Structure formats: structure tokens, C-alpha cells
Amino acid sequence: MNLDIKKELTLDKKTLIIASLPDMGSVGGLVSSFLCNSLSTVHVASILSNEKPWASYSDGIVKNIIDTYKIHYNEKYNMIILTGTTQPQESLELKELCYTFLDYIHKISDIRLLYSSGGYLKTNLTGAPKVCGVVNNEKLKYVLKNAGIEFVGNEITTITWFNGVILGTALEYGIDGIGLFGEIPESNLPQPLAAKSILHALANLEKIDLDTKSLDKEYEKVLESRYKEKESSKFGG
């Protein structure tokens, strides 16, 4: 795993970190990519991983698979964002990604708070998705309570892969972390409304100006795609 610095940063103020990758319903990836695309950000570094235990094959040619995780910086909110289109599927690669990212941000700045995000499966969901939260420090519970955000239910005993592991790993660095998880009715389709709910919660917590109308359009595209798929299946298409 390699860190590719695109722009040198040394930050004087304590920095806000947003780090989440695609998970159930692609929620974590939708949140971080939306922030990168909607705010004025600079691509400052990439983390490159070629540690997959398989290779790609096409037309007689085998190649290593290289996953790229991009790190962006927003000056207005003094915010660093980690985003990507995938996430590690092996535990050692996952932990190395967390350590590589946290080592980097720990060197360039003191960290005020780290947020992660993801999907929270609720198969009987009706209405707008609610956001629930977790913290990696008992002292942070009041932040969620004051914002009217309920904690993730006790039926959940583990939060898997990057969006959970990054919060636990942050604690090893003395970094406080909050996870925001949006309810989703199913996990195999993108869930932009859950991402929208998380972004509204984040905007309220951190006083960030966001226009999330584009996520409504993304939701319409998901519905349209599902409709076409159902219509096609009726006729054996």
C-alpha cells in the first residue's frame, strides 16, 4: 500500500475528518463522494493498494488490481475527506488502509473530530430514512443526544469493514470519532436518500452549507432503473 502525495499540506488549525467508503447501499461512498464533488476541494493525496489476492483478466491479459482511495481538502471548513469507489475485502488490507490514512492526517494536522458514515439495514423502513449514530468515546454521547440523533440499536454488536473499523482505529491515535448511519430498506441497491439524511445531520452538527437536491435525482434514477428491470423481467428480457 502506497501513499501518493499530490499537494503538500501543513495545517495549523485542528482539522475535521470525513472518512467513509461504499458499504450497504453504497451509503458511505455516496456521502464522501458528495462532499468532494459539492464542496470546493483539492485532491491532496491518494492511497494506492494492490494487495488483492486475485488479478484481473481480459482478452488474454492478466493485470494486478490497484484500488485508489482519494484524499481531498476543503479550506473553508478545514476538512479532509477520504473517498473511494470500493473498499478492502481482506482484513489485513483493511487495517493497513486505516493506518496509512491516519498516519498521514496525524502528521499534517491535529484532528478535531473524525466522522464516518454508512448504511443501517431496516427492512421494514417506511418514510424518510432516520440517522442513528455511534461514538468511540463515551464523552461524545452528548453530541448525538443534543442533535436529536438516536444511537444505533443494541441488536447491532459489530460494525464491519472500513466505516466501522476506522472509528476503532482512530481511538488508537487518540482521535475522537462519530459514526452516522442512515436507515436503508435494502442493501443491494444504492440508497441516496440515506446519504442525504446523513449529510443533513452532518451539516447540522458542523454548520456546513450543503445543497442535497442532486441526491433526490439520484434516487429517481434508482427507481427508474428498478422499474425497467422489473418490466424487462416480465417479458424474459
Phi and psi restraints in degrees (value plus and minus 20) as a CYANA .aco file:
   2 ASN   PHI    -143.5  -103.5
   2 ASN   PSI     123.6   163.6
   3 LEU   PHI    -121.0   -81.0
   3 LEU   PSI     101.8   141.8
   4 ASP   PHI    -129.6   -89.6
   4 ASP   PSI      85.9   125.9
   5 ILE   PHI     -99.0   -59.0
   5 ILE   PSI     103.7   143.7
   6 LYS   PHI    -116.2   -76.2
   6 LYS   PSI     -53.7   -13.7
   7 LYS   PHI    -169.3  -129.3
   7 LYS   PSI     107.4   147.4
   8 GLU   PHI     -90.2   -50.2
   8 GLU   PSI     113.9   153.9
   9 LEU   PHI    -148.8  -108.8
   9 LEU   PSI     116.1   156.1
  10 THR   PHI    -156.3  -116.3
  10 THR   PSI      93.1   133.1
  11 LEU   PHI    -126.3   -86.3
  11 LEU   PSI     110.6   150.6
  12 ASP   PHI    -102.9   -62.9
  12 ASP   PSI     -55.0   -15.0
  13 LYS   PHI    -110.7   -70.7
  13 LYS   PSI     136.8   176.8
  14 LYS   PHI     -84.9   -44.9
  14 LYS   PSI     114.4   154.4
  15 THR   PHI    -124.1   -84.1
  15 THR   PSI     124.7   164.7
  16 LEU   PHI    -111.3   -71.3
  16 LEU   PSI     113.6   153.6
  17 ILE   PHI    -136.4   -96.4
  17 ILE   PSI     112.0   152.0
  18 ILE   PHI    -139.8   -99.8
  18 ILE   PSI      99.9   139.9
  19 ALA   PHI    -160.2  -120.2
  19 ALA   PSI      88.8   128.8
  20 SER   PHI    -174.3  -134.3
  20 SER   PSI     128.9   168.9
  21 LEU   PHI    -147.1  -107.1
  21 LEU   PSI     143.7   183.7
  22 PRO   PHI     -75.8   -35.8
  22 PRO   PSI     114.9   154.9
  23 ASP   PHI    -159.6  -119.6
  23 ASP   PSI    -163.0  -123.0
  24 MET   PHI     -78.5   -38.5
  24 MET   PSI     106.6   146.6
  25 GLY   PHI      46.5    86.5
  25 GLY   PSI      -7.1    32.9
  26 SER   PHI      38.1    78.1
  26 SER   PSI       0.0    40.0
  27 VAL   PHI     -80.9   -40.9
  27 VAL   PSI     -70.2   -30.2
  28 GLY   PHI     -79.1   -39.1
  28 GLY   PSI     -60.4   -20.4
  29 GLY   PHI     -88.3   -48.3
  29 GLY   PSI     -57.5   -17.5
  30 LEU   PHI     -83.1   -43.1
  30 LEU   PSI     -59.0   -19.0
  31 VAL   PHI     -85.6   -45.6
  31 VAL   PSI     -72.9   -32.9
  32 SER   PHI     -88.4   -48.4
  32 SER   PSI     -59.0   -19.0
  33 SER   PHI     -88.7   -48.7
  33 SER   PSI     -55.6   -15.6
  34 PHE   PHI     -80.9   -40.9
  34 PHE   PSI     -65.0   -25.0
  35 LEU   PHI     -82.3   -42.3
  35 LEU   PSI     -62.6   -22.6
  36 CYS   PHI     -82.6   -42.6
  36 CYS   PSI     -59.2   -19.2
  37 ASN   PHI    -103.3   -63.3
  37 ASN   PSI     -46.6    -6.6
  38 SER   PHI    -112.7   -72.7
  38 SER   PSI     -52.1   -12.1
  39 LEU   PHI    -113.2   -73.2
  39 LEU   PSI     141.9   181.9
  40 SER   PHI     -99.3   -59.3
  40 SER   PSI      83.9   123.9
  41 THR   PHI    -143.6  -103.6
  41 THR   PSI     137.6   177.6
  42 VAL   PHI    -137.9   -97.9
  42 VAL   PSI     112.5   152.5
  43 HIS   PHI     -96.0   -56.0
  43 HIS   PSI      89.9   129.9
  44 VAL   PHI    -124.5   -84.5
  44 VAL   PSI     -41.0    -1.0
  45 ALA   PHI    -185.4  -145.4
  45 ALA   PSI     140.2   180.2
  46 SER   PHI    -152.7  -112.7
  46 SER   PSI     127.3   167.3
  47 ILE   PHI    -129.9   -89.9
  47 ILE   PSI     102.1   142.1
  48 LEU   PHI    -128.0   -88.0
  48 LEU   PSI     108.6   148.6
  49 SER   PHI    -147.6  -107.6
  49 SER   PSI     104.6   144.6
  50 ASN   PHI    -141.4  -101.4
  50 ASN   PSI      17.5    57.5
  51 GLU   PHI    -117.8   -77.8
  51 GLU   PSI      -4.2    35.8
  52 LYS   PHI     -85.3   -45.3
  52 LYS   PSI     122.2   162.2
  53 PRO   PHI    -104.7   -64.7
  53 PRO   PSI      10.6    50.6
  54 TRP   PHI    -172.5  -132.5
  54 TRP   PSI     147.9   187.9
  55 ALA   PHI    -145.5  -105.5
  55 ALA   PSI     140.9   180.9
  56 SER   PHI    -106.6   -66.6
  56 SER   PSI     131.5   171.5
  57 TYR   PHI    -156.4  -116.4
  57 TYR   PSI     113.3   153.3
  58 SER   PHI    -177.3  -137.3
  58 SER   PSI     106.8   146.8
  59 ASP   PHI      35.0    75.0
  59 ASP   PSI      21.5    61.5
  60 GLY   PHI      68.3   108.3
  60 GLY   PSI     -24.9    15.1
  61 ILE   PHI    -133.2   -93.2
  61 ILE   PSI     110.6   150.6
  62 VAL   PHI    -124.0   -84.0
  62 VAL   PSI     115.3   155.3
  63 LYS   PHI    -157.0  -117.0
  63 LYS   PSI     131.2   171.2
  64 ASN   PHI     -85.9   -45.9
  64 ASN   PSI     126.4   166.4
  65 ILE   PHI    -113.1   -73.1
  65 ILE   PSI     104.3   144.3
  66 ILE   PHI    -135.9   -95.9
  66 ILE   PSI      95.6   135.6
  67 ASP   PHI    -111.6   -71.6
  67 ASP   PSI     117.4   157.4
  68 THR   PHI    -137.9   -97.9
  68 THR   PSI     106.6   146.6
  69 TYR   PHI    -134.2   -94.2
  69 TYR   PSI     102.0   142.0
  70 LYS   PHI    -119.1   -79.1
  70 LYS   PSI     120.7   160.7
  71 ILE   PHI    -134.0   -94.0
  71 ILE   PSI     102.9   142.9
  72 HIS   PHI    -136.8   -96.8
  72 HIS   PSI     135.5   175.5
  73 TYR   PHI    -146.4  -106.4
  73 TYR   PSI     113.4   153.4
  74 ASN   PHI    -133.5   -93.5
  74 ASN   PSI     100.0   140.0
  75 GLU   PHI     -92.9   -52.9
  75 GLU   PSI     -58.9   -18.9
  76 LYS   PHI     -77.3   -37.3
  76 LYS   PSI     -64.8   -24.8
  77 TYR   PHI    -124.2   -84.2
  77 TYR   PSI     -11.5    28.5
  78 ASN   PHI      26.8    66.8
  78 ASN   PSI      38.3    78.3
  79 MET   PHI    -143.6  -103.6
  79 MET   PSI     113.4   153.4
  80 ILE   PHI    -128.3   -88.3
  80 ILE   PSI     113.2   153.2
  81 ILE   PHI    -143.2  -103.2
  81 ILE   PSI     109.2   149.2
  82 LEU   PHI    -125.4   -85.4
  82 LEU   PSI     108.3   148.3
  83 THR   PHI    -160.4  -120.4
  83 THR   PSI     147.6   187.6
  84 GLY   PHI    -193.5  -153.5
  84 GLY   PSI     152.4   192.4
  85 THR   PHI    -122.4   -82.4
  85 THR   PSI     -21.3    18.7
  86 THR   PHI    -171.8  -131.8
  86 THR   PSI    -195.4  -155.4
  87 GLN   PHI    -171.8  -131.8
  87 GLN   PSI     139.2   179.2
  88 PRO   PHI     -78.5   -38.5
  88 PRO   PSI     122.3   162.3
  89 GLN   PHI    -127.7   -87.7
  89 GLN   PSI     -21.8    18.2
  90 GLU   PHI    -135.3   -95.3
  90 GLU   PSI     119.6   159.6
  91 SER   PHI     -83.0   -43.0
  91 SER   PSI     -59.8   -19.8
  92 LEU   PHI     -86.2   -46.2
  92 LEU   PSI     -61.0   -21.0
  93 GLU   PHI     -84.9   -44.9
  93 GLU   PSI     -59.3   -19.3
  94 LEU   PHI     -80.5   -40.5
  94 LEU   PSI     -69.3   -29.3
  95 LYS   PHI     -84.5   -44.5
  95 LYS   PSI     -57.7   -17.7
  96 GLU   PHI     -86.3   -46.3
  96 GLU   PSI     -56.8   -16.8
  97 LEU   PHI     -82.4   -42.4
  97 LEU   PSI     -65.9   -25.9
  98 CYS   PHI     -79.1   -39.1
  98 CYS   PSI     -67.4   -27.4
  99 TYR   PHI     -86.2   -46.2
  99 TYR   PSI     -61.1   -21.1
 100 THR   PHI     -81.8   -41.8
 100 THR   PSI     -64.7   -24.7
 101 PHE   PHI     -86.4   -46.4
 101 PHE   PSI     -67.4   -27.4
 102 LEU   PHI     -89.5   -49.5
 102 LEU   PSI     -54.9   -14.9
 103 ASP   PHI     -79.6   -39.6
 103 ASP   PSI     -63.5   -23.5
 104 TYR   PHI     -83.2   -43.2
 104 TYR   PSI     -72.7   -32.7
 105 ILE   PHI     -89.7   -49.7
 105 ILE   PSI     -48.6    -8.6
 106 HIS   PHI     -87.0   -47.0
 106 HIS   PSI     -49.9    -9.9
 107 LYS   PHI     -97.7   -57.7
 107 LYS   PSI     -52.2   -12.2
 108 ILE   PHI    -115.7   -75.7
 108 ILE   PSI     -32.8     7.2
 109 SER   PHI    -185.2  -145.2
 109 SER   PSI     136.4   176.4
 110 ASP   PHI     -98.3   -58.3
 110 ASP   PSI     122.6   162.6
 111 ILE   PHI    -122.2   -82.2
 111 ILE   PSI     105.7   145.7
 112 ARG   PHI     -98.0   -58.0
 112 ARG   PSI     -66.3   -26.3
 113 LEU   PHI    -187.4  -147.4
 113 LEU   PSI     124.7   164.7
 114 LEU   PHI    -135.8   -95.8
 114 LEU   PSI     111.0   151.0
 115 TYR   PHI    -131.4   -91.4
 115 TYR   PSI     119.7   159.7
 116 SER   PHI    -141.4  -101.4
 116 SER   PSI     152.5   192.5
 117 SER   PHI    -177.2  -137.2
 117 SER   PSI     144.1   184.1
 118 GLY   PHI     158.9   198.9
 118 GLY   PSI    -192.3  -152.3
 119 GLY   PHI    -113.1   -73.1
 119 GLY   PSI     130.6   170.6
 120 TYR   PHI    -149.2  -109.2
 120 TYR   PSI      83.1   123.1
 121 LEU   PHI     -89.0   -49.0
 121 LEU   PSI     101.4   141.4
 122 LYS   PHI    -154.9  -114.9
 122 LYS   PSI      73.5   113.5
 123 THR   PHI     -85.7   -45.7
 123 THR   PSI     -40.3    -0.3
 124 ASN   PHI    -119.8   -79.8
 124 ASN   PSI       3.6    43.6
 125 LEU   PHI     -84.3   -44.3
 125 LEU   PSI     113.0   153.0
 126 THR   PHI    -153.0  -113.0
 126 THR   PSI     123.3   163.3
 127 GLY   PHI      62.0   102.0
 127 GLY   PSI    -189.7  -149.7
 128 ALA   PHI     -87.0   -47.0
 128 ALA   PSI     121.2   161.2
 129 PRO   PHI     -82.8   -42.8
 129 PRO   PSI     115.4   155.4
 130 LYS   PHI    -111.3   -71.3
 130 LYS   PSI     132.5   172.5
 131 VAL   PHI    -124.6   -84.6
 131 VAL   PSI     109.9   149.9
 132 CYS   PHI    -138.3   -98.3
 132 CYS   PSI     141.3   181.3
 133 GLY   PHI    -155.7  -115.7
 133 GLY   PSI     145.6   185.6
 134 VAL   PHI    -157.3  -117.3
 134 VAL   PSI     141.2   181.2
 135 VAL   PHI    -155.7  -115.7
 135 VAL   PSI     137.7   177.7
 136 ASN   PHI    -123.7   -83.7
 136 ASN   PSI     -11.1    28.9
 137 ASN   PHI    -165.2  -125.2
 137 ASN   PSI     103.5   143.5
 138 GLU   PHI     -70.0   -30.0
 138 GLU   PSI     -54.5   -14.5
 139 LYS   PHI     -87.5   -47.5
 139 LYS   PSI     -35.8     4.2
 140 LEU   PHI    -107.1   -67.1
 140 LEU   PSI     -27.0    13.0
 141 LYS   PHI     -77.7   -37.7
 141 LYS   PSI     -53.8   -13.8
 142 TYR   PHI     -85.6   -45.6
 142 TYR   PSI     -47.8    -7.8
 143 VAL   PHI     -82.3   -42.3
 143 VAL   PSI     -66.1   -26.1
 144 LEU   PHI     -89.8   -49.8
 144 LEU   PSI     -60.8   -20.8
 145 LYS   PHI     -82.4   -42.4
 145 LYS   PSI     -63.3   -23.3
 146 ASN   PHI     -85.4   -45.4
 146 ASN   PSI     -46.5    -6.5
 147 ALA   PHI    -110.3   -70.3
 147 ALA   PSI     -20.2    19.8
 148 GLY   PHI      54.0    94.0
 148 GLY   PSI       4.4    44.4
 149 ILE   PHI    -119.8   -79.8
 149 ILE   PSI     101.4   141.4
 150 GLU   PHI     -95.6   -55.6
 150 GLU   PSI     137.3   177.3
 151 PHE   PHI    -100.0   -60.0
 151 PHE   PSI     131.5   171.5
 152 VAL   PHI     -75.8   -35.8
 152 VAL   PSI     120.2   160.2
 153 GLY   PHI     -85.5   -45.5
 153 GLY   PSI     136.8   176.8
 154 ASN   PHI     -92.7   -52.7
 154 ASN   PSI     -23.4    16.6
 155 GLU   PHI     -90.9   -50.9
 155 GLU   PSI     -36.9     3.1
 156 ILE   PHI    -114.0   -74.0
 156 ILE   PSI     104.1   144.1
 157 THR   PHI    -136.0   -96.0
 157 THR   PSI     -34.1     5.9
 158 THR   PHI    -160.8  -120.8
 158 THR   PSI     125.8   165.8
 159 ILE   PHI    -137.9   -97.9
 159 ILE   PSI      88.3   128.3
 160 THR   PHI    -107.1   -67.1
 160 THR   PSI     140.2   180.2
 161 TRP   PHI      42.5    82.5
 161 TRP   PSI    -186.3  -146.3
 162 PHE   PHI     -75.6   -35.6
 162 PHE   PSI     -66.1   -26.1
 163 ASN   PHI     -86.5   -46.5
 163 ASN   PSI     -37.0     3.0
 164 GLY   PHI    -119.8   -79.8
 164 GLY   PSI     -64.0   -24.0
 165 VAL   PHI     -83.9   -43.9
 165 VAL   PSI     -54.0   -14.0
 166 ILE   PHI     -82.5   -42.5
 166 ILE   PSI     -51.8   -11.8
 167 LEU   PHI     -90.1   -50.1
 167 LEU   PSI     -61.8   -21.8
 168 GLY   PHI     -88.0   -48.0
 168 GLY   PSI     -59.8   -19.8
 169 THR   PHI     -88.2   -48.2
 169 THR   PSI     -55.9   -15.9
 170 ALA   PHI     -77.9   -37.9
 170 ALA   PSI     -55.4   -15.4
 171 LEU   PHI     -82.9   -42.9
 171 LEU   PSI     -50.1   -10.1
 172 GLU   PHI     -84.5   -44.5
 172 GLU   PSI     -44.4    -4.4
 173 TYR   PHI    -116.7   -76.7
 173 TYR   PSI     -16.4    23.6
 174 GLY   PHI      54.0    94.0
 174 GLY   PSI       4.3    44.3
 175 ILE   PHI    -120.5   -80.5
 175 ILE   PSI     104.2   144.2
 176 ASP   PHI     -91.1   -51.1
 176 ASP   PSI     122.1   162.1
 177 GLY   PHI    -159.8  -119.8
 177 GLY   PSI     126.6   166.6
 178 ILE   PHI    -147.9  -107.9
 178 ILE   PSI     114.1   154.1
 179 GLY   PHI    -129.0   -89.0
 179 GLY   PSI     109.3   149.3
 180 LEU   PHI    -132.2   -92.2
 180 LEU   PSI     102.9   142.9
 181 PHE   PHI    -144.7  -104.7
 181 PHE   PSI     101.1   141.1
 182 GLY   PHI    -111.9   -71.9
 182 GLY   PSI     116.9   156.9
 183 GLU   PHI     -84.2   -44.2
 183 GLU   PSI     118.7   158.7
 184 ILE   PHI    -154.0  -114.0
 184 ILE   PSI     123.9   163.9
 185 PRO   PHI    -103.4   -63.4
 185 PRO   PSI     -40.3    -0.3
 186 GLU   PHI    -174.6  -134.6
 186 GLU   PSI     139.4   179.4
 187 SER   PHI    -126.8   -86.8
 187 SER   PSI     -32.1     7.9
 188 ASN   PHI    -113.2   -73.2
 188 ASN   PSI     -22.5    17.5
 189 LEU   PHI    -141.6  -101.6
 189 LEU   PSI     128.9   168.9
 190 PRO   PHI     -76.8   -36.8
 190 PRO   PSI     122.7   162.7
 191 GLN   PHI    -143.4  -103.4
 191 GLN   PSI      54.3    94.3
 192 PRO   PHI     -84.7   -44.7
 192 PRO   PSI     -45.6    -5.6
 193 LEU   PHI     -90.3   -50.3
 193 LEU   PSI     -53.1   -13.1
 194 ALA   PHI     -86.0   -46.0
 194 ALA   PSI     -61.7   -21.7
 195 ALA   PHI     -81.7   -41.7
 195 ALA   PSI     -60.2   -20.2
 196 LYS   PHI     -80.8   -40.8
 196 LYS   PSI     -64.4   -24.4
 197 SER   PHI     -82.2   -42.2
 197 SER   PSI     -60.9   -20.9
 198 ILE   PHI     -84.1   -44.1
 198 ILE   PSI     -63.7   -23.7
 199 LEU   PHI     -84.0   -44.0
 199 LEU   PSI     -56.9   -16.9
 200 HIS   PHI     -84.9   -44.9
 200 HIS   PSI     -61.1   -21.1
 201 ALA   PHI     -84.4   -44.4
 201 ALA   PSI     -63.9   -23.9
 202 LEU   PHI     -83.3   -43.3
 202 LEU   PSI     -62.7   -22.7
 203 ALA   PHI     -80.5   -40.5
 203 ALA   PSI     -58.9   -18.9
 204 ASN   PHI     -88.7   -48.7
 204 ASN   PSI     -62.3   -22.3
 205 LEU   PHI     -87.5   -47.5
 205 LEU   PSI     -58.8   -18.8
 206 GLU   PHI    -131.6   -91.6
 206 GLU   PSI     -13.5    26.5
 207 LYS   PHI      35.5    75.5
 207 LYS   PSI      33.6    73.6
 208 ILE   PHI    -125.7   -85.7
 208 ILE   PSI     113.9   153.9
 209 ASP   PHI    -104.5   -64.5
 209 ASP   PSI      96.8   136.8
 210 LEU   PHI    -155.0  -115.0
 210 LEU   PSI     121.2   161.2
 211 ASP   PHI    -133.5   -93.5
 211 ASP   PSI      89.4   129.4
 212 THR   PHI    -121.3   -81.3
 212 THR   PSI      -2.7    37.3
 213 LYS   PHI     -78.6   -38.6
 213 LYS   PSI     -51.6   -11.6
 214 SER   PHI     -82.4   -42.4
 214 SER   PSI     -46.9    -6.9
 215 LEU   PHI     -93.0   -53.0
 215 LEU   PSI     -47.4    -7.4
 216 ASP   PHI     -84.2   -44.2
 216 ASP   PSI     -59.9   -19.9
 217 LYS   PHI     -86.8   -46.8
 217 LYS   PSI     -57.7   -17.7
 218 GLU   PHI     -82.8   -42.8
 218 GLU   PSI     -58.3   -18.3
 219 TYR   PHI     -84.5   -44.5
 219 TYR   PSI     -61.2   -21.2
 220 GLU   PHI     -81.3   -41.3
 220 GLU   PSI     -57.4   -17.4
 221 LYS   PHI     -86.4   -46.4
 221 LYS   PSI     -58.8   -18.8
 222 VAL   PHI     -82.6   -42.6
 222 VAL   PSI     -65.1   -25.1
 223 LEU   PHI     -83.1   -43.1
 223 LEU   PSI     -61.7   -21.7
 224 GLU   PHI     -83.1   -43.1
 224 GLU   PSI     -62.5   -22.5
 225 SER   PHI     -84.1   -44.1
 225 SER   PSI     -61.9   -21.9
 226 ARG   PHI     -84.3   -44.3
 226 ARG   PSI     -61.0   -21.0
 227 TYR   PHI     -82.4   -42.4
 227 TYR   PSI     -65.7   -25.7
 228 LYS   PHI     -83.0   -43.0
 228 LYS   PSI     -58.1   -18.1
 229 GLU   PHI     -85.1   -45.1
 229 GLU   PSI     -61.3   -21.3
 230 LYS   PHI     -87.3   -47.3
 230 LYS   PSI     -61.8   -21.8
 231 GLU   PHI     -84.1   -44.1
 231 GLU   PSI     -60.0   -20.0
 232 SER   PHI     -83.8   -43.8
 232 SER   PSI     -60.1   -20.1
 233 SER   PHI     -88.1   -48.1
 233 SER   PSI     -45.8    -5.8
 234 LYS   PHI     -83.2   -43.2
 234 LYS   PSI     -51.5   -11.5
 235 PHE   PHI    -129.1   -89.1
 235 PHE   PSI      -4.6    35.4
 236 GLY   PHI      48.3    88.3
 236 GLY   PSI       5.1    45.1
